[in-house]
Amino acid sequence: MKAFILAAGKGTRMRPLTVNKPKPMLPVGGKPILQHLVDNIEDKVDEIIILVGWKREEIKENIVSKGTKISYVRQTELLGTADAIDHAKKHVEDEFICMNGDVIIPKDTLHDFIDFFSESDSPIIGMSRVEDPESYGVLMTEGEDVVDLIEKPDEPESDFINAGLYGFDKRIFEVIEDTEKSSRGEYEITDSLKKLIEREGLKGFEISKDEWHELSRPWELISTNEKIMEDELKKNIEGDVEENVHFEGTVHISKNATVREGAYIIGPVFIGEGAEIGPNCYIRPATHIGENCKVGAASEVKNSIIMKGTNVPHHNYIGDSVIGEDCNFGSGTKVANLRLDGKEIPVIHREEKVRSGRRKLGVIMGDEVKTGINSMIDPGTVIWGNSFIGPGAVAKGEIDQGSKIQ
């Protein structure tokens, strides 16, 4: 059996983090999203086929398997999810697993799904219960059978949603061929699945909401990173650690990283290759620090993802945030992550006010942002890349690409 992973999209809802990077390559729990998928499924399939498009070379150069063959199929036009799945037609013999490239599901659950599919004579769809089903494709079920699928209904009659994991055979290509473009001008897998239900039937496989991680919005990286670190991160000290460094919990220090005297690190924490930590800094749980980053004296980082090449060198605080690549924090820059009234933090994302679902949320920062000394960033701020936050300035709301805040 083969696996087909959809990783060709541009991840527009994840911007500004995906302006320069394909969404499946965003890091959580010490490695890219897509690497989690490969690691979790490779033992159960004969070949992994990855559908790639924009920035495909970064994916091809960085994703690896311990033994299972990986091959790539290029999608040149983004014509919808059904069209994306149709690209598997020439590369699978019959039964295959199909999964979205922005969903992480634990290895044991994926293996159980494959076993369930292998024993079934019907196509299978993974489904999970959520608190806001109106934001997803909602599945109507009778026992194991899925009897209907409604995309983003105003008043959902079920809390089961499409989890982006499928067990298909050649029959899916027949219904895709009969699928017409939607009102959005795309070939939607929802429409194809409706036809599949009518013609062949479709069974559901429930995935616990605690084991299903969809990564659509930037702040969802934070909660997923926290969960995966708790469950999967392994203690590993490969870098250089000076005397008088304090470790608690699970700490992973990659090769060629340096942790200097006085650093106080409470795991789970991941520190990437070539990173420089300390002296005299405080790194708190669920923090991912990418390769060649610096966290220096009197700086504190908590529950955040900091991508490669970013410097948090002195007297900085970053909490509950996602920071892009090659950013630089001026001395004294502070990121606020909690409203004074303690209420949920809304986000202005791509000019739309969006619920984050989080009481604690700092900044979502694109690549190559620079802050001046003693600058301040309000909770829930989104800063697009190549922006400059001047000395003593306050950044709030959504800061456009290349802006200068004085």
C-alpha positions, 0 to 999 in steps of 0.5 A: 500500500502507498501513501499520498500526501498533499503538500502543494498548497501555498498555505495562505492562511498561515501567512506571514509565516509562509511568505517564504516557506512552504507550509509543510516545512514549518517547524513543530516539536523539533522538525517540520510538519511534513517530517512528522507525517513521513515518520509516523506512516513510513513503517506501514506503507511501501512508498510515500508519494508527496504532491508538491508545488510552490517551493517544492525544492525545499521539501525535496531537499529536507524530507527524509525517510529511514527506509521507505521510498519517497517520490514526488509528483508536481502540481502546477495549477492549484485547482482544488483538493479533488484535483490534487488527489487526482494526481495520484491516479498514475502512481497508485495501483489500487488501495492507498492512504491519502492525507493532508499535509497540514495535519499531524496524527500520532503514529499508533492512530495512523497505524490503526487507521490503516489496519481498519482500512485494510480490513474494510471493503469500503473507502474510509474517512478519518473524522474527529469531534470538534467544538466548532464544526461549522468551520469544517466539513461536517460528517453525518453518520449512522454507525460506522457509515458516513451518510452525508457531508456538509461543508461549513454548515451554519447550524451543524447537526453533528460535531464530527468533521473531516479530519483530512485522512482517507483510505481510497482505491481506484473508485475515487478517481471515477467520482473525481472525473464526474466532479464539477467545479464549485462556485469557488472555481475549484474541484472540491473533494467534498463534492467528490465524497458526496458522489462516493457516498451515493455510489460506493458508501463511505465508512468513518474512523474516529480520531480523538480530538486530542490526537488530531492536530490541524495546522491552518492558522499561525497560532495553532502551531503553538498548541500543536508544538506544546502537545507534540513536545510533551508526548514525543520529544526525546532527551538528547544532549549533543551540543556543548554545555558549559558548567553551571547550566540547569536542566529540568525535564526533557531537553534536546540540544542538537549538535554544534549548539552551545549552552553557556553558563547560567542558562536555566532550561525547563523542558520540553525544549528543543534547541537546533543545530548551531544555536547559541544559548546564554549566558544567564537566560531562562527558557521555559517549557514547550519552546522550539529554538531553530538552528543558528538562533541566539538567546542571550543574557537576561532573555526569557522565552516561553512556549514559543517557536523561534525559527532559524537564524533569529536573535533574541540576544539580551533583555528580551521576553517572548511568550506564546509566540511564533517568530520567523527566520532571521529576525533580530530583537533589540535589547529590551524588546518585550512581547506581551502575551496576556490581556489585562482583563484575561479574556481571549485574544483576538487577532487581525489576520489578513485584515480579518478579525479572527478568534484565536481561542487563546487567552495567552498569545504573543506575536506572529512574526514573519521573516527578517523583522527587526525591533529597536531597543525597548520596543513593545509588542501587544498581545495578538499582534501580527507583524509581516516580514521585513518590517522595522519596529523602532526604539521605544515603539509599540506594535499592535494589530496587523503590521504590513510587509515592510512597514516601519513603526516609529 
